[in-house]
Amino acid sequence: VNTYKSANMGTVTPNAEGIYEVSTAQDLRKIAYMLNEQGETFSGKTVRLLADIDLQNEEWIPMGGNASEDGGSSVLFKGTFDGNGHTISNVTITQTDNSKSNAGLFGQLAQTAKLQDVNFENVTFTIKKGARVTGTAYGLLCGTAAEGAVVENVTIAESLLAIDSGCYFGTDDYVIGLVCGMGDVSVDPAGITCQAVGNAPESVNITVTDSEVTLEFVTQ
């Protein structure tokens, strides 16, 4: 369910200083809509939180890095996301098929992107039964962070990466990380738990090394 998608979604208008101010969950969804569906990369621009944001566990669409719903080319977030010390909480991200090759709070961060001064709490990223993971990059913060992207003063707490035993791994061509699938970002992964779920969680061995997740499917 694309909860940011509606005829009346609208956009966020920058203030007199050119800053896109976000005060509500709807504002944040508008920013995602502008990036994913309208191609606004926010290059050279700043998105700033003015309050804590509670997404109430409604499905979140990763910002950037995937094709738009009408089949348009994917775009990357290229600007500055300034959390201004605030918290984004109760985020639900679900991979149910093969529609997203980059997934997380952000799909992809471009080399000019900067993410700063923001806290994330109670983020749940679930790779569901039947989802194809081949050729993908997944992480709670972002699927892929390009070399040069800056992430500073960012925390993730009380969060979960859940991997269903029934998801599909055709090859080893996948990258899953607690924080970031592909790329190097300086965020402490201690607040993230990774676990197997589904009908046969015992059939999946999960190894986490330096926040990189490796999966081994065990034949019973």
C-alpha positions as CSV (number, residue, x, y, z in Angstrom):
1,V,0.0,0.0,0.0
2,N,1.5,3.3,-1.0
3,T,0.2,5.4,1.8
4,Y,1.8,8.6,0.3
5,K,-0.1,8.1,-3.0
6,S,-3.3,10.0,-3.4
7,A,-4.8,12.7,-5.7
8,N,-4.6,15.2,-2.9
9,M,-1.1,14.4,-1.7
10,G,0.3,17.8,-2.6
11,T,3.9,18.9,-2.0
12,V,6.0,20.7,0.6
13,T,6.8,24.3,-0.4
14,P,10.2,25.7,0.7
15,N,10.3,28.6,3.1
16,A,11.9,32.0,2.3
17,E,15.3,30.5,2.9
18,G,14.6,27.7,0.5
19,I,14.4,25.0,3.3
20,Y,11.7,22.3,3.1
21,E,10.3,22.2,6.6
22,V,8.7,19.0,7.9
23,S,6.4,19.1,10.9
24,T,4.1,16.1,10.4
25,A,4.1,12.6,9.1
26,Q,2.1,13.8,6.1
27,D,4.8,16.3,5.4
28,L,7.5,13.6,5.4
29,R,5.4,11.4,3.1
30,K,5.1,14.4,0.8
31,I,8.9,14.7,0.6
32,A,9.0,11.0,-0.3
33,Y,6.4,11.5,-2.9
34,M,8.2,14.4,-4.4
35,L,11.4,12.4,-4.7
36,N,10.0,9.1,-5.8
37,E,7.2,10.2,-8.1
38,Q,8.0,13.7,-9.2
39,G,11.8,13.3,-9.6
40,E,12.7,16.1,-7.1
41,T,16.2,15.0,-5.9
42,F,16.6,18.0,-3.5
43,S,20.1,18.5,-4.9
44,G,21.7,21.5,-3.2
45,K,18.6,21.8,-1.0
46,T,17.8,21.1,2.7
47,V,14.9,19.1,4.2
48,R,14.6,20.0,7.9
49,L,12.5,18.4,10.7
50,L,10.7,20.9,13.0
51,A,9.2,18.2,15.3
52,D,9.4,14.5,16.2
53,I,7.6,12.5,13.6
54,D,5.5,9.4,14.4
55,L,4.7,7.3,11.3
56,Q,2.3,5.1,13.3
57,N,3.6,1.9,11.6
58,E,1.9,2.7,8.4
59,E,3.9,1.3,5.4
60,W,6.8,3.5,4.5
61,I,8.0,3.8,0.9
62,P,11.8,4.1,0.8
63,M,13.0,7.4,-0.4
64,G,14.8,7.1,-3.8
65,G,16.6,4.3,-5.6
66,N,13.7,2.5,-7.2
67,A,11.5,3.0,-10.3
68,S,8.4,5.1,-9.8
69,E,5.0,3.5,-9.9
70,D,4.5,4.6,-13.6
71,G,7.7,2.9,-14.6
72,G,9.9,6.1,-14.6
73,S,13.6,6.0,-13.8
74,S,14.7,5.8,-10.2
75,V,16.1,8.9,-8.6
76,L,18.5,9.3,-5.6
77,F,18.3,11.7,-2.7
78,K,21.0,14.3,-3.3
79,G,20.4,17.0,-0.7
80,T,20.7,17.5,3.0
81,F,18.3,15.8,5.4
82,D,18.6,17.7,8.7
83,G,16.8,16.0,11.6
84,N,17.5,19.1,13.8
85,G,17.8,16.7,16.8
86,H,14.3,15.2,16.3
87,T,13.2,11.6,16.2
88,I,11.3,9.6,13.5
89,S,9.5,6.7,15.1
90,N,7.3,3.7,14.4
91,V,8.4,3.0,10.9
92,T,7.3,-0.1,9.0
93,I,9.1,-1.2,5.8
94,T,8.0,-4.4,4.0
95,Q,9.5,-6.2,1.1
96,T,6.8,-8.4,-0.3
97,D,7.9,-9.0,-3.9
98,N,10.7,-7.9,-6.2
99,S,9.5,-4.3,-6.7
100,K,12.3,-2.7,-4.7
101,S,16.0,-3.3,-5.5
102,N,17.1,-0.8,-2.8
103,A,15.2,-0.6,0.4
104,G,15.4,1.1,3.8
105,L,14.3,4.4,5.2
106,F,16.2,5.7,2.1
107,G,16.5,3.6,-1.0
108,Q,19.7,5.3,-2.1
109,L,21.8,8.2,-0.9
110,A,23.8,9.9,-3.7
111,Q,27.4,11.0,-3.2
112,T,26.2,14.6,-2.4
113,A,23.6,13.5,0.1
114,K,24.0,14.4,3.8
115,L,21.9,12.9,6.6
116,Q,22.5,14.5,10.0
117,D,21.2,15.0,13.5
118,V,18.3,12.6,13.5
119,N,17.2,9.6,15.6
120,F,15.2,6.7,14.4
121,E,13.2,4.5,16.9
122,N,11.1,1.4,16.4
123,V,11.9,0.8,12.8
124,T,10.8,-2.6,11.5
125,F,12.0,-3.9,8.1
126,T,10.5,-7.2,7.1
127,I,11.5,-9.3,4.1
128,K,8.4,-11.3,3.6
129,K,7.7,-14.8,2.3
130,G,7.9,-14.9,-1.4
131,A,10.0,-11.8,-1.7
132,R,12.9,-12.0,-4.2
133,V,16.2,-10.9,-2.6
134,T,18.5,-11.6,-5.6
135,G,20.2,-8.4,-6.9
136,T,19.1,-6.2,-4.0
137,A,20.6,-4.0,-1.3
138,Y,18.8,-3.7,2.0
139,G,19.4,-1.9,5.3
140,L,17.3,-0.2,7.9
141,L,18.8,3.2,7.2
142,C,19.4,2.8,3.4
143,G,19.8,0.2,0.7
144,T,22.8,1.9,-0.9
145,A,24.9,4.9,0.2
146,A,27.3,6.2,-2.5
147,E,30.9,6.9,-1.7
148,G,30.9,10.5,-0.5
149,A,27.5,10.5,1.2
150,V,27.7,11.9,4.7
151,V,25.9,10.4,7.7
152,E,26.6,12.0,11.0
153,N,24.9,12.2,14.4
154,V,22.4,9.6,13.4
155,T,21.1,6.9,15.8
156,I,18.8,3.8,15.4
157,A,17.2,2.3,18.5
158,E,14.8,-0.5,19.3
159,S,14.6,-1.7,15.7
160,L,14.2,-5.0,13.9
161,L,15.3,-6.5,10.6
162,A,13.1,-9.6,10.2
163,I,13.8,-12.1,7.4
164,D,11.2,-14.7,6.6
165,S,12.4,-18.2,6.0
166,G,10.2,-18.3,2.9
167,C,11.8,-15.5,1.0
168,Y,13.5,-16.3,-2.3
169,F,17.3,-16.2,-2.7
170,G,18.1,-17.3,-6.2
171,T,21.8,-16.5,-5.9
172,D,24.3,-14.9,-3.5
173,D,23.9,-11.6,-5.4
174,Y,22.4,-9.6,-2.6
175,V,23.7,-7.3,0.1
176,I,21.9,-6.9,3.5
177,G,23.2,-4.8,6.3
178,L,21.8,-3.8,9.7
179,V,22.3,-0.2,8.9
180,C,23.2,0.0,5.2
181,G,23.2,-2.7,2.5
182,M,25.9,-1.3,0.3
183,G,28.2,1.5,1.4
184,D,29.8,2.6,4.6
185,V,28.0,4.8,7.1
186,S,29.0,5.6,10.7
187,V,25.9,4.5,12.6
188,D,26.0,2.3,15.6
189,P,24.0,-0.9,14.8
190,A,23.7,-1.9,18.5
191,G,20.0,-0.8,18.5
192,I,19.1,-3.2,15.7
193,T,18.1,-6.9,16.1
194,C,18.2,-9.3,13.2
195,Q,16.1,-12.4,13.3
196,A,14.5,-15.1,11.2
197,V,10.8,-15.4,11.2
198,G,8.1,-17.3,9.3
199,N,7.1,-21.0,9.3
200,A,10.6,-22.4,9.6
201,P,12.9,-19.8,11.2
202,E,15.3,-22.6,12.2
203,S,16.0,-23.2,8.5
204,V,17.8,-19.8,8.3
205,N,21.2,-19.3,9.9
206,I,22.0,-15.6,10.3
207,T,25.5,-14.3,10.8
208,V,26.2,-10.6,11.4
209,T,29.8,-9.4,11.0
210,D,30.6,-5.7,11.2
211,S,26.8,-5.1,10.7
212,E,26.8,-7.1,7.4
213,V,24.2,-9.8,7.3
214,T,25.0,-13.2,5.8
215,L,22.2,-15.8,5.4
216,E,22.6,-19.6,5.1
217,F,19.5,-21.7,4.3
218,V,19.7,-25.1,5.9
219,T,18.0,-28.1,4.4
220,Q,16.2,-30.1,7.1
